[in-house]
Amino acid sequence: MRFENRFAAAAALLFALSASACEQGAMGTGGPTQSFESSAQARLDALGIPRSDVESIELGVERAQESGVITDRAAWVRLKTCRGYVVMNLDRYNEVRDVYTTGNCQLPGR
């Protein structure tokens, strides 16, 4: 009975470590990352878009068909004051590369 408990605990630990490694490999990250939400919110702050105007932030991910590796990701920000999105293309570390809008959304001062 004792042996079975140790075996189950070791198997659970191995599974958890494997899942974490697989997740990091699939994300294509090799270094420290911040969440896409915090990256997107920081850029919205820098653009002068008030947090009270943000309705939602969603992550869009594209994967390579054969390998499943993430090739592109974007944060789609829905604002309360327009119809459309503020779209932010992110790199593999969730740093914002560029920003554009859809629908009738506009960036302040542009």
C-alpha positions in Angstrom: 0.0 0.0 0.0 2.8 2.4 0.8 4.6 1.6 -2.4 1.4 2.4 -4.4 1.0 5.8 -2.7 4.6 6.7 -3.5 4.2 5.5 -7.0 1.0 7.5 -7.5 2.6 10.6 -6.0 5.7 10.2 -8.3 3.5 9.7 -11.3 1.4 12.8 -10.5 4.6 14.9 -10.1 6.0 13.6 -13.3 2.8 14.3 -15.1 2.7 17.9 -13.7 6.3 18.6 -14.8 5.7 17.1 -18.2 2.5 19.2 -18.7 4.3 22.4 -17.7 7.2 21.6 -20.1 4.8 20.8 -22.9 2.9 24.0 -22.3 6.1 26.1 -22.4 7.2 24.3 -25.6 3.9 24.9 -27.3 4.0 28.6 -26.4 7.4 28.9 -27.9 8.8 30.8 -24.9 12.2 30.4 -23.6 12.4 33.3 -21.2 10.4 35.3 -18.7 7.0 36.5 -20.0 4.3 38.7 -18.8 0.6 38.0 -19.4 -0.9 39.2 -22.6 -3.5 41.1 -20.5 -0.9 43.1 -18.7 1.0 43.8 -21.9 -2.2 45.0 -23.6 -3.3 47.1 -20.6 0.2 48.7 -20.4 0.0 49.7 -24.1 -3.6 51.0 -23.7 -2.4 53.1 -20.7 0.4 54.5 -22.9 -2.0 55.3 -25.7 -4.3 57.2 -23.3 -7.2 54.8 -23.4 -8.9 54.8 -20.0 -9.3 51.4 -18.3 -13.0 52.3 -17.7 -13.4 52.2 -21.5 -12.2 48.6 -21.8 -15.0 46.1 -22.1 -12.9 43.0 -22.7 -9.4 41.7 -23.8 -9.2 38.4 -25.7 -6.2 36.6 -27.0 -6.3 35.3 -30.6 -3.7 32.6 -31.4 -2.6 31.1 -34.7 -0.7 27.8 -34.7 1.3 26.1 -37.4 -0.9 23.4 -38.9 1.7 20.7 -38.8 3.5 21.3 -35.6 0.9 23.2 -33.5 3.6 25.8 -32.5 2.1 29.2 -31.9 3.1 31.4 -34.9 1.2 34.6 -34.1 -0.9 36.0 -31.3 -2.9 39.2 -30.9 -4.8 40.9 -28.2 -8.3 42.0 -29.3 -9.5 44.8 -27.1 -13.2 45.7 -27.2 -14.0 49.2 -26.1 -17.3 50.5 -24.7 -17.1 53.7 -26.8 -16.9 52.3 -30.3 -17.8 49.3 -32.5 -14.8 47.4 -33.4 -11.5 46.5 -31.7 -8.1 47.9 -30.9 -5.8 45.0 -32.1 -2.3 44.5 -30.7 0.0 42.0 -32.4 2.3 40.4 -29.8 5.7 38.7 -30.0 6.5 35.4 -28.3 7.2 37.2 -25.0 3.8 39.0 -25.1 5.5 42.3 -25.9 3.3 44.5 -28.2 4.8 44.8 -31.7 2.1 47.0 -33.4 -1.4 48.4 -32.9 -4.3 49.0 -35.2 -8.0 49.5 -35.0 -11.1 48.0 -36.7 -14.6 49.3 -37.2 -15.1 52.8 -36.0 -12.5 52.6 -33.2 -9.8 55.2 -33.2 -6.6 55.7 -31.2 -6.5 59.0 -29.2 -4.6 61.7 -31.0 -4.5 60.0 -34.4 
